[in-house]
Amino acid sequence: MRLVKPIMTLPAIRKAVVLSPRQTINEAFASILRHNFDDMLLWIPVAYSREDIEGVHQVRVALRRLRSAISVFRKAIPRTITDPWNEEMRWVASEFGPTRDLDVLIDEGLEGVIGKIPLPEGEKKIHAIASKHQDAAYGRLRLLLDNERYKTFVTNFDQWITVRGWFQVDMPSETRAYLGNEITLYAKKVLRKRLSIVLAAGASLESLSDTELHQLRIECKKLRYATEFFSALFDSKTMSEFTAQLKEVQSLLGTLNDVAVMPPLLNTLLEGSKDPDLNAYAGALIGWRSYQAADIRKQLVGPWKTFSRTAAPWEKR
């Protein structure tokens, strides 16, 4: 059930960061980090208060974008400099992932089939168990956000971005000089590499296993973040069209992933249960979602072909 109360005005979903072709690699990295870190801070109160499940979702997205930015700039900024921050963000994300999985299970997996599976007792019981686990997940999330380690991370990372701390440490002179190059050429190299990985991962789309589809989804997500980071550097119309096609593919892959994570999540929720109502409903629910997944696999073929044949906008003169 979507938790919305008329207490807090939810933050607006902000557009992607806008870079300038005149920015250096150093300046672009700072801009991307600042934009997404500020996004995270905007949504933290929503996640903490549990005003709306969008809070957890948006914090998680911001964290993924921050970690993706570190990965995107790995050729320019040594891992020895960024790895400590990456690990802190991994830790912060550690409770957001399980909480988001439960939010999706309840809001989309369970709510979406209310009354459609003729097992009312099982439906009622599984909602109660999922809600109990969701309450516990939000409790753990609040403990993490109240933790001094989290507060220290926020303060120090904010300062690190402001003073461009990566540029204040000892590094080879050639690395320091490279960070002064304009961002556009660097962006093209990143986008070419990420697109080639996506196309290779999806080359035999119709025969891919669930595991391979999951990996394709991850690679699409990495490419999506990179296109969002660098979209303003290239023609806006063609970049928008390219990104829209990528989003369509990614959305279908995301739904398939939601279906794939449902069985292990239900196993966790129902561990040790011998209630026939619960087990019958869980089995029916998995069957329902598996049928949907088979249909989505078929739907995926067309958008993938369109996307895979689209010329990369950053290659156009």
N, C-alpha and C positions, 0 to 999 in steps of 0.2 A: 504494500500500500504506500503510495507516495505521501510523504510526510510534509505537508505544507501548512503553516500557521501564519496568520496575518500579524506577525510580530516584527519581522525583519524584511527589509527590501533586499532582494537578492542582487548581487553584482551583475552588471551587464557582461555578456560574453564579448570580450574584447577581440578586435581584429588582430591578425598577425603583426609582428614587429615590421616596421618599415625602414629598410636600410637604404642608404644612398650609394651609388656607384663610386662616389668620391671617398667613401669611408675606407680606412685601412682594415686589414684582417683583425688587428688589435681592437679597433673601435667597433667593428661589427660584432665581435665576440662579446664585448661589454654590453652593447645594445640588446643583443638577444638574451643574455643572462638577466639583465635588469628587467626587461619586459616580462619574462616568464616568472621570475622570482616575485615580482609585484603581483602578478596574477595569482600565484600560490597564496600570498598573504591576504589577498582580497577574499578568497574562498575559505580560508582556514576557519573563521568564525562560523560560517554556515555549516561546515563539517562538524565542528565542535558542538554547536547548539542542536544539530540534527533538524534544522529547519526544513531542509529539503535534501533528498539524496543527491542532488546535483552538486552539493558542496564537496562530498567525498570524491565524486567523479572528476570535478574540475581541479581539485588539489592533485589528484593522481595524474591527470593529464599534464599539469604544469611541471610536476616532478619528472615525468617521462621526457618532456621537452627539454628541461634543464640538463638531464643526463644525456639526451640525444645531442644537445649543443656541445657538450664536452667531447662526445664521440666524433661529431662533425669536425671539430677543430683539433683533433688529436695529431694530425700531421703538422700542425703549426705550434701547438703548445704541448710540451712533454707530459706524459702520463704521471710522472713523478710529482708534477705540480698539481694536477687536477684529481688524481686518484683519492686523496683523503676526502675531498668534497663529494666525490661520487659515492664513496662508501657511506658518508653521512646521509646522503639523499636516499640511498638504498635502505638504510635503517629507518628513516622517516616513512618511506613507502611501505615498510614491512607490515603495518597494520591497515593501511589503506586498501591494499589488494584484497585481502580476505573480507573486509567490510563491504567493498564494492561488489564482490561476488555474491554476497548475501542480498545486497540491495537489488541486484539484477535478477537473482533467483526469485525474490518475492515480487518485485515490481513488474517483471516481464514474464518470467517462467511460470509463476503461480497465478498472479492476477490475470494473465492473458488467457487462462483456460478455466476460469471460475465457471462452474455450471456445465462445462462441456464434457467432463468425465463423470459418468453416473455413479460416483462413489462418494456421496456427501460426507460420510463420517471420516473417511480417509482424508478428504480435502480439508475439513475443519481441523483435524489433528495435525496435519503436516504444516498448515499455516501457523498453528500455535507453536510448534517446535521451531520452525524457521524464524519466527518473530523472537523467540527466546534467545536463539543464537545471535540474531541481529542485535538485540539489546546488549548482549555480552560483548560483541564486536565493537560497538560504539563505546562501551565502557573502557575497553582496552585502548581504543583510539584516544579517548580523553586523557587516560593515564600517560600515554606517549606525549601528547601535546602539553601536558603539565610538567613533563620531565625537564630537569635542568639541562640535560644534554641537548634536548630539542631547542630550548630557549637560547642556549649558547650557540648552537648551529645557526639559528636565524640571525642573531646579532653579528656573529663573525663573518658569515657568508655575505650579508648585506654590506658590511664594511669592505670585504675583499673585492666585491664588484665595484663599489664606489671608487676605491683607490687603484683598481686594476692590479690587484695583488700578484697576479701571475707575472706581471711585467716588472715587479719590484724585486724579484728573487734573482739569484745568479743563474744565468743560462748562457749557452754559447753565443758568441757575437753574431754568427750567421742566423741563428734562430731569432734573435732580437731584431735583426735587420729584415728578416722575412716577414715578421709581423707588421712591418711598415708598408708592405705591398698593398695595392688596392684589392678590394674584396672580390670583384667580379670574376676574375680568372680562377681564383681559388674556389668560388662557388660552382663554377662550371665543372671543375675537376671532381668535386664532391658529388654533384648531381649525376654526372656521367657514370661514376662508379656505382652509385646506389641504384640507378636505373638498370644498369647491366646485371646487377645481383638479382633484382626483382624479376627481370625477364628470364634469367636463367632458372630461377626457382619455380617459375610458373610455366616453363616451356612445355611440359606434358600435363597440363592442368587436369584433363579429364581422368587421368589415371593416378593422380596423386593420392597418397594415403592421408589419413587425418593428421598424422604427425607432420607430413610435408606441407599440407595446407596451413597448419599452424605456423610453420616456419615462413611460408609465403606471406602470411598475415603480418608477421613481425617485420619482414623486410619491406613490405608495403608501408607499414607505419613509419619506419625509419626514413623512407623516401618522402613520405607525406610531410614529416616534420622538416626535412631539409628544404622541400619546395616552399613551405610556409616561411621558413627563415629567410630565404633568398628571393621570394616572389617579386619584390619591388625592383629587383635588379634587371628584370627582363620584361618583355612585352606583356602588359597586364591582361589583355584579352586572351592570348594563347596560353598564358600561365594559368588563368582562371579555368579555361576549358580543360586543360591537362589535369589540373588538380581535382576538378569535378569528376572526371572519369576515374581517377585514382580513388577518390572517396567512395564512389559507387562500388568498386571492387572491394575496397577495404571494409565497407559496411556489410556486404554479404559474407565476407570471410569472418568478420566479427560475430555475426549471428551464428555461423557454424561453430565458432569457438565457444560461444555461450552454451550451445547444445552439448559440445564435447565435455565441458567442465561440469555439467549438471550431474551425471552419474556419480563421480567421486565426491561431489559436494553432498549429494543426497546420502551417500554411504556414510559420510561423517555425521550428518544430522541424525541418521537412523541407526547408528552403530549400537549393536546389542538389542535392538528392538525386535520383539516377536509378535508385535501387534499386527494381525492380519489385515486390518483396515489400512494401516499405514503402508505396509509393504505392497499391498495390492495397488494402492493409489500411486506410489512411487514408480512401480513397474509400468503402470498405464501412462504416467506422465513421461517417462523416458521413451516409451513407444511412440507417443504423440509427437514429441520433439524430434525423434529420429526420422519420422515420416516427413516432418517439415524440412529437416536437414537434407534429405534426398532431393526434395524439390528445389531447395536453394542451390544445391550443387549444379542442377541443370540451369537455373537462372544465371549462375555465375559465368557460364561459357561466353555468352554474348558480350557483356561488359568487358570481360577480360580480352577478348579478341579486339574490340574497339580500342581499348587502352594500349594494348601491346603493339598496335599498328600506328599509333599516333606519334607524329614527329615530336621530338623533344624541343620545347620552346627555347631553351638556352642555346640550341644549335643554330637558330635562325639569325640571319644577319639583319 
